Amino acid sequence: MTHAETTAGTRTRLRTVDIAGTPWPVYKLEALAVGVLVLLGALALTTSLQVAVLGSACATVLAWWSLRLAEAVSLPSSQDRTVPSNHPSTPTSG
């Protein structure tokens, strides 16, 4: 048994976007977008590259981890929450 076989069942399904043939998680792209926006905003307000880079790096890391955690704890989609036909809550005819 390989490591990939043991961890494949425990991974959560992440929303991905295909970029140049590689699936990227959406939360990473969103965090990078936040970082670019903070960089440009801080650079425009302070005109200091040092402050802009440190601020955007901090915002990117915070967004990266918070979006990742939000993705991990989000409820599964409605397709994943199907009730089996023999479940007691399903109505039976008869």
PDB file with one MODEL, atoms N, CA, C and O in Angstrom:
MODEL        1
ATOM      1  N   MET A   1       0.850  -1.176   0.000  1.00  0.00           N
ATOM      2  CA  MET A   1       0.000   0.000   0.000  1.00  0.00           C
ATOM      3  C   MET A   1       0.896   1.238   0.000  1.00  0.00           C
ATOM      4  O   MET A   1       1.830   1.341   0.795  1.00  0.00           O
ATOM      5  N   THR A   2       0.604   2.156  -0.883  1.00  0.00           N
ATOM      6  CA  THR A   2       1.418   3.365  -0.975  1.00  0.00           C
ATOM      7  C   THR A   2       0.787   4.489  -0.168  1.00  0.00           C
ATOM      8  O   THR A   2      -0.362   4.403   0.265  1.00  0.00           O
ATOM      9  N   HIS A   3       1.567   5.543   0.023  1.00  0.00           N
ATOM     10  CA  HIS A   3       1.078   6.705   0.766  1.00  0.00           C
ATOM     11  C   HIS A   3      -0.101   7.355   0.049  1.00  0.00           C
ATOM     12  O   HIS A   3      -1.036   7.827   0.696  1.00  0.00           O
ATOM     13  N   ALA A   4      -0.062   7.383  -1.263  1.00  0.00           N
ATOM     14  CA  ALA A   4      -1.147   8.000  -2.036  1.00  0.00           C
ATOM     15  C   ALA A   4      -2.459   7.232  -1.842  1.00  0.00           C
ATOM     16  O   ALA A   4      -3.535   7.831  -1.818  1.00  0.00           O
ATOM     17  N   GLU A   5      -2.366   5.919  -1.704  1.00  0.00           N
ATOM     18  CA  GLU A   5      -3.581   5.117  -1.507  1.00  0.00           C
ATOM     19  C   GLU A   5      -4.188   5.344  -0.134  1.00  0.00           C
ATOM     20  O   GLU A   5      -5.409   5.306   0.017  1.00  0.00           O
ATOM     21  N   THR A   6      -3.350   5.579   0.868  1.00  0.00           N
ATOM     22  CA  THR A   6      -3.873   5.746   2.221  1.00  0.00           C
ATOM     23  C   THR A   6      -4.486   7.117   2.432  1.00  0.00           C
ATOM     24  O   THR A   6      -5.427   7.248   3.215  1.00  0.00           O
ATOM     25  N   THR A   7      -3.986   8.138   1.760  1.00  0.00           N
ATOM     26  CA  THR A   7      -4.501   9.485   1.989  1.00  0.00           C
ATOM     27  C   THR A   7      -5.570   9.884   0.987  1.00  0.00           C
ATOM     28  O   THR A   7      -6.220  10.913   1.169  1.00  0.00           O
ATOM     29  N   ALA A   8      -5.771   9.110  -0.050  1.00  0.00           N
ATOM     30  CA  ALA A   8      -6.740   9.494  -1.080  1.00  0.00           C
ATOM     31  C   ALA A   8      -8.154   9.543  -0.530  1.00  0.00           C
ATOM     32  O   ALA A   8      -8.932  10.399  -0.948  1.00  0.00           O
ATOM     33  N   GLY A   9      -8.511   8.674   0.375  1.00  0.00           N
ATOM     34  CA  GLY A   9      -9.857   8.655   0.913  1.00  0.00           C
ATOM     35  C   GLY A   9     -10.118   9.744   1.940  1.00  0.00           C
ATOM     36  O   GLY A   9     -11.275  10.071   2.205  1.00  0.00           O
ATOM     37  N   THR A  10      -9.056  10.319   2.530  1.00  0.00           N
ATOM     38  CA  THR A  10      -9.246  11.312   3.572  1.00  0.00           C
ATOM     39  C   THR A  10      -9.229  12.740   3.042  1.00  0.00           C
ATOM     40  O   THR A  10      -9.546  13.665   3.789  1.00  0.00           O
ATOM     41  N   ARG A  11      -8.879  12.946   1.809  1.00  0.00           N
ATOM     42  CA  ARG A  11      -8.818  14.290   1.256  1.00  0.00           C
ATOM     43  C   ARG A  11     -10.204  14.808   0.952  1.00  0.00           C
ATOM     44  O   ARG A  11     -11.106  14.052   0.594  1.00  0.00           O
ATOM     45  N   THR A  12     -10.359  16.119   1.100  1.00  0.00           N
ATOM     46  CA  THR A  12     -11.634  16.737   0.768  1.00  0.00           C
ATOM     47  C   THR A  12     -11.607  17.175  -0.688  1.00  0.00           C
ATOM     48  O   THR A  12     -10.543  17.407  -1.262  1.00  0.00           O
ATOM     49  N   ARG A  13     -12.788  17.283  -1.274  1.00  0.00           N
ATOM     50  CA  ARG A  13     -12.907  17.754  -2.647  1.00  0.00           C
ATOM     51  C   ARG A  13     -12.818  19.265  -2.667  1.00  0.00           C
ATOM     52  O   ARG A  13     -13.677  19.945  -2.106  1.00  0.00           O
ATOM     53  N   LEU A  14     -11.794  19.796  -3.304  1.00  0.00           N
ATOM     54  CA  LEU A  14     -11.621  21.232  -3.417  1.00  0.00           C
ATOM     55  C   LEU A  14     -12.076  21.693  -4.789  1.00  0.00           C
ATOM     56  O   LEU A  14     -11.924  20.980  -5.781  1.00  0.00           O
ATOM     57  N   ARG A  15     -12.635  22.894  -4.834  1.00  0.00           N
ATOM     58  CA  ARG A  15     -12.986  23.484  -6.125  1.00  0.00           C
ATOM     59  C   ARG A  15     -11.684  23.863  -6.815  1.00  0.00           C
ATOM     60  O   ARG A  15     -10.827  24.512  -6.215  1.00  0.00           O
ATOM     61  N   THR A  16     -11.533  23.460  -8.073  1.00  0.00           N
ATOM     62  CA  THR A  16     -10.303  23.743  -8.800  1.00  0.00           C
ATOM     63  C   THR A  16     -10.600  24.439 -10.121  1.00  0.00           C
ATOM     64  O   THR A  16     -11.708  24.383 -10.654  1.00  0.00           O
ATOM     65  N   VAL A  17      -9.554  25.101 -10.626  1.00  0.00           N
ATOM     66  CA  VAL A  17      -9.593  25.745 -11.932  1.00  0.00           C
ATOM     67  C   VAL A  17      -8.394  25.218 -12.704  1.00  0.00           C
ATOM     68  O   VAL A  17      -7.288  25.142 -12.169  1.00  0.00           O
ATOM     69  N   ASP A  18      -8.613  24.856 -13.952  1.00  0.00           N
ATOM     70  CA  ASP A  18      -7.537  24.326 -14.779  1.00  0.00           C
ATOM     71  C   ASP A  18      -6.746  25.477 -15.389  1.00  0.00           C
ATOM     72  O   ASP A  18      -7.281  26.251 -16.183  1.00  0.00           O
ATOM     73  N   ILE A  19      -5.470  25.588 -15.016  1.00  0.00           N
ATOM     74  CA  ILE A  19      -4.582  26.617 -15.563  1.00  0.00           C
ATOM     75  C   ILE A  19      -3.394  25.905 -16.191  1.00  0.00           C
ATOM     76  O   ILE A  19      -2.597  25.271 -15.500  1.00  0.00           O
ATOM     77  N   ALA A  20      -3.288  26.017 -17.503  1.00  0.00           N
ATOM     78  CA  ALA A  20      -2.192  25.405 -18.259  1.00  0.00           C
ATOM     79  C   ALA A  20      -2.085  23.911 -17.978  1.00  0.00           C
ATOM     80  O   ALA A  20      -0.984  23.373 -17.860  1.00  0.00           O
ATOM     81  N   GLY A  21      -3.227  23.247 -17.873  1.00  0.00           N
ATOM     82  CA  GLY A  21      -3.235  21.803 -17.688  1.00  0.00           C
ATOM     83  C   GLY A  21      -3.041  21.345 -16.253  1.00  0.00           C
ATOM     84  O   GLY A  21      -2.969  20.143 -15.997  1.00  0.00           O
ATOM     85  N   THR A  22      -2.954  22.280 -15.309  1.00  0.00           N
ATOM     86  CA  THR A  22      -2.758  21.930 -13.913  1.00  0.00           C
ATOM     87  C   THR A  22      -3.942  22.422 -13.097  1.00  0.00           C
ATOM     88  O   THR A  22      -4.291  23.600 -13.181  1.00  0.00           O
ATOM     89  N   PRO A  23      -4.571  21.553 -12.308  1.00  0.00           N
ATOM     90  CA  PRO A  23      -5.692  22.012 -11.481  1.00  0.00           C
ATOM     91  C   PRO A  23      -5.192  22.827 -10.284  1.00  0.00           C
ATOM     92  O   PRO A  23      -4.388  22.338  -9.490  1.00  0.00           O
ATOM     93  N   TRP A  24      -5.667  24.065 -10.156  1.00  0.00           N
ATOM     94  CA  TRP A  24      -5.322  24.945  -9.046  1.00  0.00           C
ATOM     95  C   TRP A  24      -6.537  25.093  -8.149  1.00  0.00           C
ATOM     96  O   TRP A  24      -7.634  25.333  -8.654  1.00  0.00           O
ATOM     97  N   PRO A  25      -6.388  24.958  -6.841  1.00  0.00           N
ATOM     98  CA  PRO A  25      -7.514  25.222  -5.947  1.00  0.00           C
ATOM     99  C   PRO A  25      -7.942  26.690  -6.037  1.00  0.00           C
ATOM    100  O   PRO A  25      -7.098  27.581  -6.131  1.00  0.00           O
ATOM    101  N   VAL A  26      -9.228  26.932  -6.008  1.00  0.00           N
ATOM    102  CA  VAL A  26      -9.759  28.287  -6.156  1.00  0.00           C
ATOM    103  C   VAL A  26      -9.303  29.182  -5.005  1.00  0.00           C
ATOM    104  O   VAL A  26      -9.062  30.372  -5.205  1.00  0.00           O
ATOM    105  N   TYR A  27      -9.182  28.612  -3.789  1.00  0.00           N
ATOM    106  CA  TYR A  27      -8.802  29.446  -2.657  1.00  0.00           C
ATOM    107  C   TYR A  27      -7.405  30.047  -2.837  1.00  0.00           C
ATOM    108  O   TYR A  27      -7.142  31.145  -2.347  1.00  0.00           O
ATOM    109  N   LYS A  28      -6.521  29.354  -3.522  1.00  0.00           N
ATOM    110  CA  LYS A  28      -5.189  29.895  -3.766  1.00  0.00           C
ATOM    111  C   LYS A  28      -5.247  31.083  -4.712  1.00  0.00           C
ATOM    112  O   LYS A  28      -4.567  32.086  -4.496  1.00  0.00           O
ATOM    113  N   LEU A  29      -6.050  30.975  -5.749  1.00  0.00           N
ATOM    114  CA  LEU A  29      -6.186  32.080  -6.693  1.00  0.00           C
ATOM    115  C   LEU A  29      -6.849  33.283  -6.036  1.00  0.00           C
ATOM    116  O   LEU A  29      -6.464  34.423  -6.298  1.00  0.00           O
ATOM    117  N   GLU A  30      -7.838  33.039  -5.188  1.00  0.00           N
ATOM    118  CA  GLU A  30      -8.488  34.134  -4.476  1.00  0.00           C
ATOM    119  C   GLU A  30      -7.512  34.827  -3.529  1.00  0.00           C
ATOM    120  O   GLU A  30      -7.520  36.053  -3.423  1.00  0.00           O
ATOM    121  N   ALA A  31      -6.674  34.056  -2.842  1.00  0.00           N
ATOM    122  CA  ALA A  31      -5.690  34.643  -1.929  1.00  0.00           C
ATOM    123  C   ALA A  31      -4.662  35.466  -2.692  1.00  0.00           C
ATOM    124  O   ALA A  31      -4.260  36.535  -2.234  1.00  0.00           O
ATOM    125  N   LEU A  32      -4.236  34.979  -3.847  1.00  0.00           N
ATOM    126  CA  LEU A  32      -3.289  35.752  -4.655  1.00  0.00           C
ATOM    127  C   LEU A  32      -3.917  37.041  -5.169  1.00  0.00           C
ATOM    128  O   LEU A  32      -3.241  38.065  -5.257  1.00  0.00           O
ATOM    129  N   ALA A  33      -5.191  37.002  -5.506  1.00  0.00           N
ATOM    130  CA  ALA A  33      -5.884  38.216  -5.945  1.00  0.00           C
ATOM    131  C   ALA A  33      -5.968  39.229  -4.801  1.00  0.00           C
ATOM    132  O   ALA A  33      -5.775  40.426  -5.015  1.00  0.00           O
ATOM    133  N   VAL A  34      -6.254  38.751  -3.592  1.00  0.00           N
ATOM    134  CA  VAL A  34      -6.282  39.638  -2.424  1.00  0.00           C
ATOM    135  C   VAL A  34      -4.910  40.268  -2.221  1.00  0.00           C
ATOM    136  O   VAL A  34      -4.811  41.463  -1.943  1.00  0.00           O
ATOM    137  N   GLY A  35      -3.863  39.481  -2.358  1.00  0.00           N
ATOM    138  CA  GLY A  35      -2.508  40.002  -2.188  1.00  0.00           C
ATOM    139  C   GLY A  35      -2.157  41.075  -3.197  1.00  0.00           C
ATOM    140  O   GLY A  35      -1.534  42.077  -2.844  1.00  0.00           O
ATOM    141  N   VAL A  36      -2.545  40.882  -4.443  1.00  0.00           N
ATOM    142  CA  VAL A  36      -2.268  41.884  -5.480  1.00  0.00           C
ATOM    143  C   VAL A  36      -3.041  43.166  -5.200  1.00  0.00           C
ATOM    144  O   VAL A  36      -2.498  44.261  -5.346  1.00  0.00           O
ATOM    145  N   LEU A  37      -4.298  43.039  -4.800  1.00  0.00           N
ATOM    146  CA  LEU A  37      -5.099  44.224  -4.485  1.00  0.00           C
ATOM    147  C   LEU A  37      -4.530  44.989  -3.300  1.00  0.00           C
ATOM    148  O   LEU A  37      -4.478  46.219  -3.326  1.00  0.00           O
ATOM    149  N   VAL A  38      -4.104  44.281  -2.266  1.00  0.00           N
ATOM    150  CA  VAL A  38      -3.508  44.937  -1.105  1.00  0.00           C
ATOM    151  C   VAL A  38      -2.181  45.588  -1.496  1.00  0.00           C
ATOM    152  O   VAL A  38      -1.878  46.691  -1.040  1.00  0.00           O
ATOM    153  N   LEU A  39      -1.396  44.925  -2.326  1.00  0.00           N
ATOM    154  CA  LEU A  39      -0.132  45.500  -2.784  1.00  0.00           C
ATOM    155  C   LEU A  39      -0.369  46.816  -3.515  1.00  0.00           C
ATOM    156  O   LEU A  39       0.282  47.819  -3.223  1.00  0.00           O
ATOM    157  N   LEU A  40      -1.295  46.810  -4.458  1.00  0.00           N
ATOM    158  CA  LEU A  40      -1.561  48.026  -5.227  1.00  0.00           C
ATOM    159  C   LEU A  40      -2.161  49.126  -4.357  1.00  0.00           C
ATOM    160  O   LEU A  40      -1.800  50.294  -4.496  1.00  0.00           O
ATOM    161  N   GLY A  41      -3.065  48.760  -3.470  1.00  0.00           N
ATOM    162  CA  GLY A  41      -3.669  49.756  -2.584  1.00  0.00           C
ATOM    163  C   GLY A  41      -2.674  50.355  -1.614  1.00  0.00           C
ATOM    164  O   GLY A  41      -2.645  51.571  -1.423  1.00  0.00           O
ATOM    165  N   ALA A  42      -1.862  49.518  -1.004  1.00  0.00           N
ATOM    166  CA  ALA A  42      -0.866  50.011  -0.055  1.00  0.00           C
ATOM    167  C   ALA A  42       0.206  50.835  -0.759  1.00  0.00           C
ATOM    168  O   ALA A  42       0.697  51.821  -0.209  1.00  0.00           O
ATOM    169  N   LEU A  43       0.564  50.436  -1.959  1.00  0.00           N
ATOM    170  CA  LEU A  43       1.558  51.197  -2.713  1.00  0.00           C
ATOM    171  C   LEU A  43       1.014  52.565  -3.101  1.00  0.00           C
ATOM    172  O   LEU A  43       1.742  53.558  -3.071  1.00  0.00           O
ATOM    173  N   ALA A  44      -0.258  52.618  -3.463  1.00  0.00           N
ATOM    174  CA  ALA A  44      -0.867  53.902  -3.825  1.00  0.00           C
ATOM    175  C   ALA A  44      -1.021  54.808  -2.610  1.00  0.00           C
ATOM    176  O   ALA A  44      -0.848  56.022  -2.719  1.00  0.00           O
ATOM    177  N   LEU A  45      -1.345  54.234  -1.453  1.00  0.00           N
ATOM    178  CA  LEU A  45      -1.550  55.055  -0.255  1.00  0.00           C
ATOM    179  C   LEU A  45      -0.254  55.497   0.409  1.00  0.00           C
ATOM    180  O   LEU A  45      -0.138  56.641   0.848  1.00  0.00           O
ATOM    181  N   THR A  46       0.714  54.602   0.483  1.00  0.00           N
ATOM    182  CA  THR A  46       1.931  54.913   1.244  1.00  0.00           C
ATOM    183  C   THR A  46       3.110  55.288   0.374  1.00  0.00           C
ATOM    184  O   THR A  46       4.056  55.903   0.866  1.00  0.00           O
ATOM    185  N   THR A  47       3.088  54.944  -0.892  1.00  0.00           N
ATOM    186  CA  THR A  47       4.210  55.105  -1.833  1.00  0.00           C
ATOM    187  C   THR A  47       5.508  54.512  -1.282  1.00  0.00           C
ATOM    188  O   THR A  47       6.602  54.952  -1.636  1.00  0.00           O
ATOM    189  N   SER A  48       5.376  53.529  -0.429  1.00  0.00           N
ATOM    190  CA  SER A  48       6.532  52.832   0.120  1.00  0.00           C
ATOM    191  C   SER A  48       6.446  51.368  -0.292  1.00  0.00           C
ATOM    192  O   SER A  48       5.510  50.665   0.089  1.00  0.00           O
ATOM    193  N   LEU A  49       7.409  50.919  -1.060  1.00  0.00           N
ATOM    194  CA  LEU A  49       7.392  49.549  -1.540  1.00  0.00           C
ATOM    195  C   LEU A  49       7.540  48.553  -0.387  1.00  0.00           C
ATOM    196  O   LEU A  49       6.959  47.468  -0.422  1.00  0.00           O
ATOM    197  N   GLN A  50       8.318  48.924   0.630  1.00  0.00           N
ATOM    198  CA  GLN A  50       8.510  48.019   1.762  1.00  0.00           C
ATOM    199  C   GLN A  50       7.198  47.750   2.488  1.00  0.00           C
ATOM    200  O   GLN A  50       6.877  46.600   2.790  1.00  0.00           O
ATOM    201  N   VAL A  51       6.453  48.789   2.764  1.00  0.00           N
ATOM    202  CA  VAL A  51       5.172  48.636   3.464  1.00  0.00           C
ATOM    203  C   VAL A  51       4.193  47.859   2.592  1.00  0.00           C
ATOM    204  O   VAL A  51       3.468  46.998   3.090  1.00  0.00           O
ATOM    205  N   ALA A  52       4.168  48.155   1.303  1.00  0.00           N
ATOM    206  CA  ALA A  52       3.235  47.490   0.390  1.00  0.00           C
ATOM    207  C   ALA A  52       3.532  46.001   0.285  1.00  0.00           C
ATOM    208  O   ALA A  52       2.609  45.187   0.313  1.00  0.00           O
ATOM    209  N   VAL A  53       4.784  45.636   0.168  1.00  0.00           N
ATOM    210  CA  VAL A  53       5.150  44.221   0.034  1.00  0.00           C
ATOM    211  C   VAL A  53       4.868  43.459   1.324  1.00  0.00           C
ATOM    212  O   VAL A  53       4.310  42.363   1.285  1.00  0.00           O
ATOM    213  N   LEU A  54       5.248  44.030   2.466  1.00  0.00           N
ATOM    214  CA  LEU A  54       4.984  43.338   3.734  1.00  0.00           C
ATOM    215  C   LEU A  54       3.491  43.227   4.012  1.00  0.00           C
ATOM    216  O   LEU A  54       3.021  42.193   4.485  1.00  0.00           O
ATOM    217  N   GLY A  55       2.757  44.268   3.725  1.00  0.00           N
ATOM    218  CA  GLY A  55       1.315  44.227   3.940  1.00  0.00           C
ATOM    219  C   GLY A  55       0.624  43.226   3.031  1.00  0.00           C
ATOM    220  O   GLY A  55      -0.262  42.492   3.469  1.00  0.00           O
ATOM    221  N   SER A  56       1.024  43.195   1.773  1.00  0.00           N
ATOM    222  CA  SER A  56       0.391  42.254   0.850  1.00  0.00           C
ATOM    223  C   SER A  56       0.790  40.813   1.160  1.00  0.00           C
ATOM    224  O   SER A  56      -0.018  39.899   0.996  1.00  0.00           O
ATOM    225  N   ALA A  57       2.012  40.605   1.599  1.00  0.00           N
ATOM    226  CA  ALA A  57       2.421  39.248   1.982  1.00  0.00           C
ATOM    227  C   ALA A  57       1.609  38.767   3.181  1.00  0.00           C
ATOM    228  O   ALA A  57       1.165  37.619   3.222  1.00  0.00           O
ATOM    229  N   CYS A  58       1.422  39.646   4.144  1.00  0.00           N
ATOM    230  CA  CYS A  58       0.635  39.299   5.328  1.00  0.00           C
ATOM    231  C   CYS A  58      -0.823  39.022   4.946  1.00  0.00           C
ATOM    232  O   CYS A  58      -1.410  38.045   5.412  1.00  0.00           O
ATOM    233  N   ALA A  59      -1.400  39.865   4.114  1.00  0.00           N
ATOM    234  CA  ALA A  59      -2.791  39.679   3.687  1.00  0.00           C
ATOM    235  C   ALA A  59      -2.952  38.404   2.873  1.00  0.00           C
ATOM    236  O   ALA A  59      -3.957  37.707   3.006  1.00  0.00           O
ATOM    237  N   THR A  60      -1.975  38.095   2.036  1.00  0.00           N
ATOM    238  CA  THR A  60      -2.047  36.885   1.213  1.00  0.00           C
ATOM    239  C   THR A  60      -2.011  35.634   2.073  1.00  0.00           C
ATOM    240  O   THR A  60      -2.790  34.706   1.855  1.00  0.00           O
ATOM    241  N   VAL A  61      -1.117  35.603   3.044  1.00  0.00           N
ATOM    242  CA  VAL A  61      -1.013  34.431   3.915  1.00  0.00           C
ATOM    243  C   VAL A  61      -2.284  34.264   4.746  1.00  0.00           C
ATOM    244  O   VAL A  61      -2.789  33.151   4.893  1.00  0.00           O
ATOM    245  N   LEU A  62      -2.794  35.359   5.284  1.00  0.00           N
ATOM    246  CA  LEU A  62      -4.030  35.273   6.070  1.00  0.00           C
ATOM    247  C   LEU A  62      -5.205  34.813   5.205  1.00  0.00           C
ATOM    248  O   LEU A  62      -6.002  33.976   5.629  1.00  0.00           O
ATOM    249  N   ALA A  63      -5.308  35.357   4.005  1.00  0.00           N
ATOM    250  CA  ALA A  63      -6.388  34.949   3.106  1.00  0.00           C
ATOM    251  C   ALA A  63      -6.224  33.490   2.691  1.00  0.00           C
ATOM    252  O   ALA A  63      -7.200  32.740   2.648  1.00  0.00           O
ATOM    253  N   TRP A  64      -4.998  33.089   2.388  1.00  0.00           N
ATOM    254  CA  TRP A  64      -4.711  31.719   1.957  1.00  0.00           C
ATOM    255  C   TRP A  64      -5.206  30.723   2.997  1.00  0.00           C
ATOM    256  O   TRP A  64      -5.944  29.794   2.668  1.00  0.00           O
ATOM    257  N   TRP A  65      -4.801  30.912   4.253  1.00  0.00           N
ATOM    258  CA  TRP A  65      -5.157  29.957   5.297  1.00  0.00           C
ATOM    259  C   TRP A  65      -6.618  30.041   5.694  1.00  0.00           C
ATOM    260  O   TRP A  65      -7.251  29.012   5.927  1.00  0.00           O
ATOM    261  N   SER A  66      -7.167  31.246   5.776  1.00  0.00           N
ATOM    262  CA  SER A  66      -8.574  31.346   6.170  1.00  0.00           C
ATOM    263  C   SER A  66      -9.493  30.794   5.083  1.00  0.00           C
ATOM    264  O   SER A  66     -10.487  30.137   5.396  1.00  0.00           O
ATOM    265  N   LEU A  67      -9.178  31.049   3.807  1.00  0.00           N
ATOM    266  CA  LEU A  67      -9.983  30.490   2.729  1.00  0.00           C
ATOM    267  C   LEU A  67      -9.839  28.977   2.666  1.00  0.00           C
ATOM    268  O   LEU A  67     -10.808  28.279   2.367  1.00  0.00           O
ATOM    269  N   ARG A  68      -8.661  28.464   2.938  1.00  0.00           N
ATOM    270  CA  ARG A  68      -8.448  27.012   2.941  1.00  0.00           C
ATOM    271  C   ARG A  68      -9.249  26.350   4.051  1.00  0.00           C
ATOM    272  O   ARG A  68      -9.872  25.309   3.847  1.00  0.00           O
ATOM    273  N   LEU A  69      -9.224  26.968   5.232  1.00  0.00           N
ATOM    274  CA  LEU A  69      -9.995  26.406   6.338  1.00  0.00           C
ATOM    275  C   LEU A  69     -11.493  26.499   6.068  1.00  0.00           C
ATOM    276  O   LEU A  69     -12.240  25.576   6.391  1.00  0.00           O
ATOM    277  N   ALA A  70     -11.929  27.596   5.486  1.00  0.00           N
ATOM    278  CA  ALA A  70     -13.347  27.733   5.152  1.00  0.00           C
ATOM    279  C   ALA A  70     -13.764  26.693   4.124  1.00  0.00           C
ATOM    280  O   ALA A  70     -14.874  26.163   4.191  1.00  0.00           O
ATOM    281  N   GLU A  71     -12.892  26.401   3.184  1.00  0.00           N
ATOM    282  CA  GLU A  71     -13.186  25.384   2.168  1.00  0.00           C
ATOM    283  C   GLU A  71     -13.253  23.997   2.808  1.00  0.00           C
ATOM    284  O   GLU A  71     -14.082  23.172   2.423  1.00  0.00           O
ATOM    285  N   ALA A  72     -12.387  23.746   3.776  1.00  0.00           N
ATOM    286  CA  ALA A  72     -12.333  22.427   4.405  1.00  0.00           C
ATOM    287  C   ALA A  72     -13.538  22.159   5.300  1.00  0.00           C
ATOM    288  O   ALA A  72     -13.995  21.020   5.390  1.00  0.00           O
ATOM    289  N   VAL A  73     -14.058  23.187   5.960  1.00  0.00           N
ATOM    290  CA  VAL A  73     -15.165  22.968   6.888  1.00  0.00           C
ATOM    291  C   VAL A  73     -16.521  23.248   6.263  1.00  0.00           C
ATOM    292  O   VAL A  73     -17.547  23.106   6.929  1.00  0.00           O
ATOM    293  N   SER A  74     -16.547  23.642   5.002  1.00  0.00           N
ATOM    294  CA  SER A  74     -17.834  23.921   4.364  1.00  0.00           C
ATOM    295  C   SER A  74     -18.632  22.623   4.220  1.00  0.00           C
ATOM    296  O   SER A  74     -18.073  21.532   4.107  1.00  0.00           O
ATOM    297  N   LEU A  75     -19.942  22.780   4.228  1.00  0.00           N
ATOM    298  CA  LEU A  75     -20.809  21.610   4.104  1.00  0.00           C
ATOM    299  C   LEU A  75     -20.674  20.995   2.729  1.00  0.00           C
ATOM    300  O   LEU A  75     -20.436  21.709   1.755  1.00  0.00           O
ATOM    301  N   PRO A  76     -20.821  19.684   2.627  1.00  0.00           N
ATOM    302  CA  PRO A  76     -20.762  19.053   1.316  1.00  0.00           C
ATOM    303  C   PRO A  76     -21.936  19.509   0.450  1.00  0.00           C
ATOM    304  O   PRO A  76     -22.954  19.979   0.957  1.00  0.00           O
ATOM    305  N   SER A  77     -21.774  19.363  -0.846  1.00  0.00           N
ATOM    306  CA  SER A  77     -22.828  19.780  -1.769  1.00  0.00           C
ATOM    307  C   SER A  77     -24.054  18.892  -1.609  1.00  0.00           C
ATOM    308  O   SER A  77     -23.989  17.845  -0.964  1.00  0.00           O
ATOM    309  N   SER A  78     -25.165  19.309  -2.193  1.00  0.00           N
ATOM    310  CA  SER A  78     -26.401  18.543  -2.058  1.00  0.00           C
ATOM    311  C   SER A  78     -26.290  17.170  -2.700  1.00  0.00           C
ATOM    312  O   SER A  78     -27.015  16.253  -2.314  1.00  0.00           O
ATOM    313  N   GLN A  79     -25.406  17.010  -3.664  1.00  0.00           N
ATOM    314  CA  GLN A  79     -25.228  15.705  -4.292  1.00  0.00           C
ATOM    315  C   GLN A  79     -24.586  14.725  -3.328  1.00  0.00           C
ATOM    316  O   GLN A  79     -24.839  13.523  -3.410  1.00  0.00           O
ATOM    317  N   ASP A  80     -23.755  15.222  -2.412  1.00  0.00           N
ATOM    318  CA  ASP A  80     -23.089  14.354  -1.457  1.00  0.00           C
ATOM    319  C   ASP A  80     -23.996  13.962  -0.301  1.00  0.00           C
ATOM    320  O   ASP A  80     -23.691  13.015   0.424  1.00  0.00           O
ATOM    321  N   ARG A  81     -25.117  14.679  -0.111  1.00  0.00           N
ATOM    322  CA  ARG A  81     -25.986  14.431   1.023  1.00  0.00           C
ATOM    323  C   ARG A  81     -27.246  13.685   0.612  1.00  0.00           C
ATOM    324  O   ARG A  81     -28.331  13.991   1.106  1.00  0.00           O
ATOM    325  N   THR A  82     -27.125  12.730  -0.266  1.00  0.00           N
ATOM    326  CA  THR A  82     -28.295  11.969  -0.687  1.00  0.00           C
ATOM    327  C   THR A  82     -28.657  10.958   0.394  1.00  0.00           C
ATOM    328  O   THR A  82     -27.778  10.400   1.051  1.00  0.00           O
ATOM    329  N   VAL A  83     -29.929  10.730   0.572  1.00  0.00           N
ATOM    330  CA  VAL A  83     -30.421   9.781   1.566  1.00  0.00           C
ATOM    331  C   VAL A  83     -30.637   8.450   0.870  1.00  0.00           C
ATOM    332  O   VAL A  83     -31.306   8.401  -0.162  1.00  0.00           O
ATOM    333  N   PRO A  84     -30.090   7.370   1.408  1.00  0.00           N
ATOM    334  CA  PRO A  84     -30.295   6.068   0.781  1.00  0.00           C
ATOM    335  C   PRO A  84     -31.779   5.693   0.806  1.00  0.00           C
ATOM    336  O   PRO A  84     -32.533   6.152   1.664  1.00  0.00           O
ATOM    337  N   SER A  85     -32.182   4.855  -0.144  1.00  0.00           N
ATOM    338  CA  SER A  85     -33.593   4.501  -0.276  1.00  0.00           C
ATOM    339  C   SER A  85     -34.113   3.694   0.908  1.00  0.00           C
ATOM    340  O   SER A  85     -35.318   3.701   1.156  1.00  0.00           O
ATOM    341  N   ASN A  86     -33.261   3.005   1.640  1.00  0.00           N
ATOM    342  CA  ASN A  86     -33.716   2.222   2.775  1.00  0.00           C
ATOM    343  C   ASN A  86     -33.597   2.989   4.093  1.00  0.00           C
ATOM    344  O   ASN A  86     -33.770   2.404   5.163  1.00  0.00           O
ATOM    345  N   HIS A  87     -33.307   4.285   4.028  1.00  0.00           N
ATOM    346  CA  HIS A  87     -33.177   5.105   5.219  1.00  0.00           C
ATOM    347  C   HIS A  87     -34.554   5.310   5.843  1.00  0.00           C
ATOM    348  O   HIS A  87     -35.527   5.477   5.108  1.00  0.00           O
ATOM    349  N   PRO A  88     -34.674   5.304   7.189  1.00  0.00           N
ATOM    350  CA  PRO A  88     -35.988   5.410   7.824  1.00  0.00           C
ATOM    351  C   PRO A  88     -36.731   6.719   7.536  1.00  0.00           C
ATOM    352  O   PRO A  88     -37.956   6.756   7.651  1.00  0.00           O
ATOM    353  N   SER A  89     -36.033   7.778   7.170  1.00  0.00           N
ATOM    354  CA  SER A  89     -36.712   9.055   6.943  1.00  0.00           C
ATOM    355  C   SER A  89     -37.348   9.152   5.567  1.00  0.00           C
ATOM    356  O   SER A  89     -38.099  10.093   5.308  1.00  0.00           O
ATOM    357  N   THR A  90     -37.070   8.202   4.673  1.00  0.00           N
ATOM    358  CA  THR A  90     -37.667   8.248   3.344  1.00  0.00           C
ATOM    359  C   THR A  90     -39.047   7.608   3.400  1.00  0.00           C
ATOM    360  O   THR A  90     -39.214   6.539   3.987  1.00  0.00           O
ATOM    361  N   PRO A  91     -40.037   8.257   2.791  1.00  0.00           N
ATOM    362  CA  PRO A  91     -41.382   7.690   2.811  1.00  0.00           C
ATOM    363  C   PRO A  91     -41.458   6.444   1.936  1.00  0.00           C
ATOM    364  O   PRO A  91     -40.852   6.370   0.867  1.00  0.00           O
ATOM    365  N   THR A  92     -42.196   5.500   2.409  1.00  0.00           N
ATOM    366  CA  THR A  92     -42.394   4.263   1.656  1.00  0.00           C
ATOM    367  C   THR A  92     -43.860   4.168   1.241  1.00  0.00           C
ATOM    368  O   THR A  92     -44.761   4.569   1.978  1.00  0.00           O
ATOM    369  N   SER A  93     -44.068   3.644   0.084  1.00  0.00           N
ATOM    370  CA  SER A  93     -45.456   3.476  -0.375  1.00  0.00           C
ATOM    371  C   SER A  93     -45.976   2.117   0.112  1.00  0.00           C
ATOM    372  O   SER A  93     -45.233   1.137   0.138  1.00  0.00           O
ATOM    373  N   GLY A  94     -47.207   2.069   0.480  1.00  0.00           N
ATOM    374  CA  GLY A  94     -47.718   0.774   0.857  1.00  0.00           C
ATOM    375  C   GLY A  94     -48.742   0.825   1.820  1.00  0.00           C
ATOM    376  O   GLY A  94     -49.261  -0.215   2.225  1.00  0.00           O
TER     377      GLY A  94
ENDMDL
END
